[in-house]
Amino acid sequence: MAENPEQENIHLATVLADAKEPFLRMRTRWSYLESQLDTWKDFVRYRTAMYLFAVLGIISLFVAPIGAPLLLGLAAYYFHRKKHAHSLVISNRVVMVGH
């Protein structure tokens, strides 16, 4: 069978980006929660630190104004860390969880 010179060959390729583990790996609910627990703990730590530094920064504005920029800067830093950890915990990725 001779090939038609006008016919184009179509090739398919798949590239997985940002996949550190096998994609859609089957696992139990408990093992899935264990894999996400460290990220969730980081989210709670960053949120707590953000609120703590924000309150201390506001109080420091009236008591010792020289330390307020540092404390409010730390609150902003932990705010961005919290947002990043939140985006890892709450994502729209499809996860296949076994029984």
N, C-alpha and C positions, 0 to 999 in steps of 0.2 A: 504494500500500500504506500503510494508516494504521498509526501506531505505537500499540502497546498502552501505556496510561498506567501499568500496573503493572510494565512492563519497565524494568529499571535498565540504565543504560549503564555499562560497565566500561572503564576506561582504564588503560593500562599506562604506567609511567614508569620510567626507569632513571637512577640517579645513581651516578656513579663517585666514590668518596671516596678521597683519598690516591693519586690516579693522576696523577703528573707527566708520565709518558710514555704513549703509546698502550698500552692494556691488551692483553696477550698479543701483543706485537709480535714478528714473526718476525725472527730475526737468527742469525748464525752463532755457534758455540760461542766462538770467539775474541773476537768483539765483546761477547758477554755477559760473559766473564771480564774483559775490559778495563773494562767498566762497573762491575764489582764490586770491582776491584782496589784502588781508593782506600779503599773502606770496609774491606776486609780489612787493608790496611796500617794504618789507624787503629786497628783492633781489636788488632793486634800491638803497636803503639806504646803504647796505653793499658794493655795487660796487662803489658808490660815496665816501664812507669813505676809501675804499681801494686805490683809485686813489689819494685822498687828502693826505693821510698819506705817500704814496709812493713819491709824488712830494715834500712834506715837508721834508721827510727823505733825499732825494737826495740833496735838497737845504741845509739842515742842515749839510751835509757832508762837505760843503765848509765854512759855516758860523760858526756853533757851533757843532763840531764833537761829543761832548759828548752826544747830544740828538739824534743823527742819529740812533743808534741801537734800541732805544725805538720806534721811529717813523717807522722805517722799520719793526720792530717786530709787531707793530699794523697793518701795511699794510698786512703782512703775515697772521695775525689773521683774518682780514676782508676778505682776499682772500679766506680762507677756509670756512668762514661763507657764502660768496657769492656762492661758489661752492655747498654748501649744499642747500641753498635756490633755486639755479638754478635747482638742481636735483629734488626738489619738484615741481617746476613750470613746467618744461619740463620733463614729464615722459611718459612712454609708456603704462600707464594704459588705459584700455578701459573705456570710460565714455559714458553713454547713456544719451543724452540730449533730452528732449521733445520739443514740438513745442512752 
